[in-house]
Amino acid sequence: MSFTHDLAQIFSRPTQIVGIGNPLRSDDGVGCYIADTLAQQLPSGSPHAALNVEDVIENHVFALASGPAEHILLVDAISGSGQTPGSLVLGKLRELETGGGYSTHKLALSMAAQLLEQQGKQVYLLGISAHNIDFGLQMEPAIQDSAATVIDLLCQHAGRSH
């Protein structure tokens, strides 16, 4: 399957895009940035929505579990993948975890995904390979470029208000 085909499959059902990260830790804030941008660009009335949960998905998991979305797309920085910074990974969270896990928020994501799946949600991870997750406010240029690409791709599949 291709990245574009996989996104089309995910967005064939109502999807909640969930940005995860810490905007005070450089590249780790990429998921938050993407979710905030998409929240402004997705049209009202869309079956898809975006939410920035920062690094506390556990504070939102019950609302996500009871919400109308059938698919949950977690967008997060990943580390330890051995990939070039800015590289993208997309797949079901459980399958990616089986390969050793990627997210910089493994434990919280794993527990959240378990609860979401118990409520019938399908949980996916769109990971962006991070270069620097040290304290700082600036994302690396490669991460910024990938974020712009992801925003465009997700808007193509989810719709855009302008």
CORQUI-V769781 format. One record per pair of residues at least 12 apart in sequence whose C-alpha atoms are under 10 Angstrom apart, sorted by sequence separation. I is the first residue (numbers start at 1). J is the second residue. D is the distance in Angstrom with one decimal. If there is no record, write none. Layout:
[[I:J:D] [I:J:D]]
//
This chain:
[[19:31:4.2] [20:32:5.5] [21:33:8.9] [38:50:6.0] [39:51:6.8] [77:89:9.9] [97:109:9.9] [130:142:8.9] [131:143:7.9] [18:31:7.7] [19:32:4.6] [20:33:9.0] [37:50:8.6] [38:51:8.5] [39:52:8.6] [51:64:9.8] [76:89:10.0] [89:102:9.1] [97:110:8.2] [129:142:9.5] [130:143:6.9] [17:31:9.6] [18:32:8.2] [19:33:7.4] [20:34:9.3] [35:49:9.0] [36:50:7.3] [37:51:9.8] [38:52:9.7] [75:89:9.9] [109:123:9.9] [128:142:10.0] [129:143:7.8] [19:34:6.6] [20:35:8.3] [35:50:5.3] [36:51:7.0] [37:52:9.6] [75:90:9.3] [128:143:7.4] [18:34:9.1] [19:35:4.8] [34:50:8.7] [35:51:5.6] [36:52:6.1] [74:90:9.7] [93:109:8.6] [94:110:8.1] [109:125:9.6] [17:34:9.2] [18:35:6.4] [19:36:7.8] [34:51:9.4] [35:52:5.3] [36:53:9.9] [57:74:9.8] [73:90:9.4] [93:110:8.2] [129:146:9.3] [17:35:6.9] [18:36:9.7] [32:50:9.8] [34:52:8.4] [35:53:8.8] [73:91:9.4] [74:92:9.8] [81:99:9.8] [128:146:7.4] [19:38:9.7] [32:51:8.3] [33:52:8.0] [35:54:9.6] [73:92:9.0] [74:93:8.5] [81:100:9.0] [94:113:8.2] [128:147:8.1] [31:51:9.8] [32:52:5.2] [48:68:9.4] [49:69:8.5] [72:92:9.8] [73:93:9.1] [80:100:9.1] [81:101:8.4] [82:102:9.9] [93:113:7.6] [94:114:9.1] [17:38:8.6] [31:52:7.6] [32:53:7.2] [33:54:9.5] [47:68:8.4] [48:69:7.4] [55:76:9.6] [72:93:9.9] [80:101:8.5] [81:102:6.2] [17:39:9.1] [31:53:9.1] [32:54:5.9] [47:69:7.5] [48:70:9.9] [50:72:9.9] [52:74:10.0] [54:76:9.5] [79:101:9.0] [80:102:6.4] [81:103:9.2] [103:125:8.5] [128:150:9.1] [31:54:7.9] [32:55:9.0] [47:70:9.9] [48:71:9.4] [49:72:9.9] [50:73:9.2] [51:74:9.8] [52:75:9.5] [78:101:8.7] [79:102:5.8] [80:103:8.6] [102:125:9.3] [103:126:9.5] [104:127:9.7] [30:54:9.9] [31:55:9.8] [48:72:9.8] [50:74:9.9] [78:102:5.0] [79:103:6.4] [80:104:8.8] [103:127:7.1] [126:150:9.0] [29:54:7.8] [77:102:8.3] [78:103:4.4] [79:104:6.2] [102:127:7.6] [103:128:9.0] [104:129:10.0] [28:54:9.5] [29:55:9.2] [76:102:9.3] [77:103:6.2] [78:104:5.5] [79:105:9.9] [102:128:9.5] [103:129:9.1] [104:130:9.2] [28:55:9.4] [76:103:6.5] [77:104:6.4] [78:105:8.6] [102:129:8.7] [103:130:9.9] [75:103:9.3] [76:104:7.6] [77:105:8.8] [78:106:9.6] [94:122:9.8] [96:124:9.0] [97:125:9.8] [74:103:9.8] [76:105:8.4] [93:122:8.9] [94:123:7.9] [95:124:9.2] [96:125:7.9] [104:133:8.9] [92:122:7.7] [93:123:5.9] [94:124:8.1] [95:125:9.7] [15:46:9.6] [16:47:8.5] [17:48:7.4] [18:49:8.5] [19:50:7.4] [20:51:8.9] [21:52:8.5] [22:53:9.4] [23:54:7.5] [92:123:5.9] [93:124:4.9] [94:125:9.0] [96:127:10.0] [14:46:8.5] [15:47:6.8] [16:48:5.7] [17:49:6.0] [18:50:5.9] [19:51:6.1] [20:52:6.4] [21:53:7.7] [22:54:5.6] [23:55:9.1] [91:123:8.7] [92:124:4.2] [93:125:5.2] [14:47:4.8] [15:48:4.8] [16:49:5.0] [17:50:4.5] [18:51:5.0] [19:52:4.6] [20:53:5.6] [21:54:4.7] [22:55:5.7] [91:124:5.5] [92:125:6.1] [93:126:8.8] [13:47:7.9] [14:48:5.4] [15:49:6.7] [16:50:5.8] [17:51:6.2] [18:52:5.9] [19:53:6.0] [20:54:4.7] [21:55:4.9] [22:56:9.3] [90:124:7.2] [91:125:5.7] [92:126:8.9] [93:127:10.0] [12:47:9.8] [13:48:8.5] [14:49:8.5] [15:50:8.6] [16:51:7.4] [17:52:8.5] [18:53:6.7] [19:54:6.7] [20:55:5.6] [21:56:8.4] [74:109:8.7] [90:125:5.6] [91:126:6.9] [11:47:9.1] [18:54:9.0] [19:55:8.9] [20:56:7.8] [21:57:9.4] [89:125:7.5] [90:126:4.5] [91:127:8.9] [11:48:7.8] [20:57:7.2] [89:126:5.6] [90:127:6.4] [19:57:9.1] [88:126:6.9] [89:127:4.9] [90:128:9.0] [18:57:8.6] [35:74:9.6] [74:113:9.7] [88:127:5.6] [89:128:6.5] [35:75:7.9] [87:127:8.1] [88:128:4.8] [89:129:7.9] [34:75:7.8] [35:76:9.9] [72:113:9.0] [86:127:9.1] [87:128:5.7] [88:129:6.4] [18:60:9.8] [33:75:9.8] [34:76:9.2] [86:128:5.6] [87:129:5.2] [88:130:9.9] [31:74:8.1] [32:75:8.0] [33:76:10.0] [85:128:7.6] [86:129:5.0] [87:130:8.3] [31:75:4.9] [32:76:7.9] [72:116:8.4] [84:128:9.6] [85:129:4.9] [86:130:6.4] [30:75:8.1] [31:76:4.6] [32:77:9.6] [71:116:9.5] [72:117:9.7] [83:128:9.5] [84:129:6.8] [85:130:5.3] [86:131:7.8] [18:64:9.3] [30:76:6.7] [31:77:6.5] [70:116:9.7] [71:117:9.7] [81:127:9.8] [83:129:6.5] [84:130:8.4] [85:131:5.2] [29:76:8.0] [30:77:6.3] [65:112:9.2] [70:117:9.9] [78:125:9.8] [81:128:9.8] [82:129:8.4] [83:130:8.9] [84:131:8.2] [85:132:8.9] [16:64:7.9] [28:76:7.3] [29:77:7.4] [30:78:10.0] [57:105:9.4] [61:109:9.7] [64:112:9.5] [65:113:9.5] [77:125:9.9] [78:126:9.1] [79:127:9.0] [81:129:7.1] [83:131:9.7] [27:76:9.6] [28:77:5.2] [55:104:9.5] [56:105:9.3] [70:119:9.5] [71:120:9.0] [72:121:6.8] [73:122:8.5] [74:123:7.4] [75:124:8.6] [76:125:7.4] [77:126:8.6] [78:127:5.5] [79:128:8.4] [80:129:8.3] [81:130:9.2] [27:77:6.8] [28:78:8.0] [55:105:7.4] [58:108:6.7] [61:111:9.4] [62:112:8.8] [65:115:7.3] [66:116:8.7] [70:120:7.4] [71:121:5.5] [72:122:6.1] [73:123:6.1] [74:124:6.0] [75:125:6.0] [76:126:6.6] [77:127:5.5] [78:128:5.6] [79:129:5.8] [80:130:8.8] [16:67:8.8] [27:78:9.3] [28:79:9.4] [57:108:6.9] [58:109:8.3] [61:112:6.0] [64:115:9.8] [65:116:5.1] [70:121:5.1] [71:122:4.8] [72:123:4.8] [73:124:4.8] [74:125:4.7] [75:126:4.9] [76:127:5.1] [77:128:4.8] [78:129:4.8] [79:130:5.8] [80:131:9.9] [16:68:8.6] [17:69:9.4] [56:108:7.8] [57:109:7.3] [60:112:9.0] [61:113:8.5] [64:116:7.4] [65:117:8.3] [67:119:9.9] [69:121:7.6] [70:122:6.5] [71:123:6.0] [72:124:6.1] [73:125:5.8] [74:126:6.0] [75:127:5.9] [76:128:6.4] [77:129:5.8] [78:130:5.7] [79:131:7.8] [15:68:8.4] [16:69:5.6] [55:108:8.5] [56:109:9.5] [58:111:8.3] [59:112:9.7] [62:115:8.2] [63:116:9.9] [65:118:8.6] [66:119:7.6] [68:121:9.7] [69:122:9.3] [70:123:8.8] [71:124:7.6] [72:125:8.4] [73:126:6.8] [74:127:8.0] [75:128:7.8] [76:129:8.8] [77:130:5.6] [78:131:9.1] [79:132:9.2] [14:68:7.2] [15:69:4.9] [16:70:7.9] [17:71:8.5] [18:72:7.1] [19:73:8.5] [20:74:6.9] [21:75:8.6] [22:76:9.7] [55:109:9.7] [57:111:9.7] [58:112:6.4] [61:115:7.6] [62:116:8.1] [65:119:6.0] [66:120:9.8] [67:121:9.7] [76:130:9.3] [77:131:9.2] [79:133:8.8] [86:140:8.8] [14:69:4.7] [15:70:6.0] [16:71:6.4] [17:72:6.1] [18:73:6.0] [19:74:6.1] [20:75:6.0] [21:76:6.2] [22:77:9.5] [57:112:7.1] [61:116:7.2] [64:119:9.6] [65:120:8.3] [66:121:9.5] [77:132:9.9] [78:133:9.7] [85:140:8.7] [86:141:8.7] [87:142:8.7] [88:143:10.0] [13:69:7.6] [14:70:5.5] [15:71:4.6] [16:72:4.9] [17:73:4.8] [18:74:4.8] [19:75:4.9] [20:76:5.1] [21:77:7.0] [57:113:9.9] [65:121:7.2] [77:133:8.8] [85:141:9.5] [86:142:5.2] [87:143:8.4] [13:70:6.3] [14:71:6.3] [15:72:5.6] [16:73:6.1] [17:74:6.1] [18:75:5.9] [19:76:6.3] [20:77:7.8] [21:78:9.9] [62:119:9.7] [64:121:9.1] [85:142:6.4] [86:143:4.8] [12:70:9.8] [13:71:6.7] [14:72:8.7] [15:73:6.9] [16:74:8.4] [17:75:7.1] [18:76:8.5] [19:77:9.5] [27:85:9.6] [84:142:9.2] [85:143:6.8] [86:144:8.1] [88:146:7.8] [11:70:9.7] [12:71:9.2] [13:72:10.0] [27:86:9.5] [86:145:7.5] [87:146:7.4] [88:147:9.7] [10:70:9.3] [11:71:7.9] [86:146:5.4] [10:71:6.7] [11:72:9.8] [85:146:9.1] [86:147:8.2] [88:149:10.0] [9:71:10.0] [10:72:8.6] [11:73:9.3] [88:150:8.7] [10:73:8.0] [7:73:9.6] [77:143:9.1] [28:103:9.7] [75:150:9.5] [28:104:7.7] [28:105:9.8] [10:91:9.7] [10:92:9.9] [21:103:9.5] [22:104:9.8] [7:90:8.5] [20:103:9.5] [21:104:8.0] [22:105:9.9] [6:90:7.9] [7:91:9.4] [20:104:9.3] [21:105:7.8] [3:88:9.1] [6:91:7.9] [20:105:8.3] [3:89:8.6] [4:90:10.0] [3:90:7.0] [2:90:9.7] [3:91:9.1] [20:109:9.3] [31:126:9.1] [31:127:8.5] [30:127:9.6] [31:128:8.3] [30:128:7.8] [30:129:9.9] [28:128:9.2] [30:130:8.8] [27:128:9.0] [28:129:9.4] [29:130:9.7] [27:129:8.8] [28:130:6.9] [27:130:5.6] [28:131:9.0] [26:130:8.9] [27:131:6.7] [28:132:7.6] [29:133:8.6] [26:131:8.9] [27:132:5.6] [28:133:5.4] [15:121:9.6] [26:132:6.2] [27:133:5.4] [28:134:8.4] [15:122:9.4] [16:123:9.8] [17:124:9.6] [18:125:9.5] [19:126:9.7] [25:132:7.8] [26:133:5.3] [27:134:8.2] [28:135:9.3] [29:136:9.7] [15:123:9.7] [17:125:9.8] [18:126:9.9] [25:133:5.0] [26:134:6.2] [27:135:9.3] [28:136:9.7] [29:137:8.3] [30:138:10.0] [17:126:9.7] [24:133:8.8] [25:134:5.1] [26:135:6.1] [27:136:8.6] [28:137:9.7] [29:138:8.9] [30:139:7.5] [48:157:9.7] [49:158:8.5] [23:133:9.6] [24:134:8.4] [25:135:4.2] [26:136:4.8] [27:137:8.4] [28:138:9.9] [29:139:7.6] [30:140:9.9] [34:144:9.9] [37:147:9.9] [41:151:9.3] [48:158:6.3] [22:133:8.9] [24:135:5.7] [25:136:5.1] [26:137:5.1] [27:138:7.3] [28:139:8.1] [33:144:9.5] [37:148:9.7] [47:158:8.2] [48:159:8.4] [10:122:8.9] [21:133:9.9] [23:135:8.9] [24:136:5.4] [25:137:6.4] [26:138:5.1] [27:139:4.7] [42:154:9.5] [43:155:9.9] [46:158:7.8] [47:159:9.6] [10:123:9.5] [22:135:9.3] [23:136:8.1] [24:137:5.3] [25:138:8.3] [26:139:4.9] [27:140:6.5] [30:143:7.3] [34:147:6.4] [38:151:6.8] [42:155:7.1] [46:159:7.7] [10:124:8.2] [22:136:10.0] [23:137:6.5] [24:138:8.5] [25:139:8.6] [26:140:7.5] [27:141:9.6] [29:143:9.9] [30:144:7.8] [33:147:7.9] [34:148:8.1] [37:151:7.6] [38:152:9.3] [41:155:7.7] [46:160:9.2] [22:137:9.6] [23:138:8.7] [24:139:9.9] [27:142:9.6] [28:143:9.6] [33:148:9.9] [43:158:9.0] [46:161:9.4] [23:139:9.0] [27:143:6.7] [30:146:9.2] [31:147:8.2] [34:150:7.7] [35:151:8.6] [38:154:8.2] [42:158:7.2] [43:159:6.9] [44:160:9.5] [7:124:10.0] [26:143:9.7] [27:144:8.6] [30:147:6.7] [34:151:6.3] [38:155:7.4] [41:158:9.9] [42:159:6.1] [43:160:5.7] [44:161:7.6] [33:151:9.6] [41:159:8.3] [42:160:4.7] [43:161:4.2] [7:126:9.6] [41:160:5.4] [42:161:5.3] [43:162:8.0] [34:154:9.6] [38:158:9.5] [40:160:9.0] [41:161:5.3] [42:162:8.4] [38:159:9.8] [39:160:9.9] [40:161:8.2] [41:162:7.0] [38:160:8.4] [40:162:9.8] [38:161:9.8] [17:154:9.1] [17:158:9.8] [11:154:8.8] [15:158:8.4] [14:158:9.2] [8:153:10.0] [12:157:8.7] [7:153:8.3] [8:154:9.4] [11:157:6.3] [12:158:9.1] [7:154:7.7] [10:157:9.0] [11:158:6.4] [8:156:9.4] [9:157:9.5] [10:158:9.8] [11:159:10.0] [4:153:7.9] [7:156:9.7] [8:157:6.3] [3:153:9.7] [4:154:9.6] [7:157:7.0] [8:158:8.9] [7:158:9.4] [4:156:9.9] [4:157:8.8]]
//
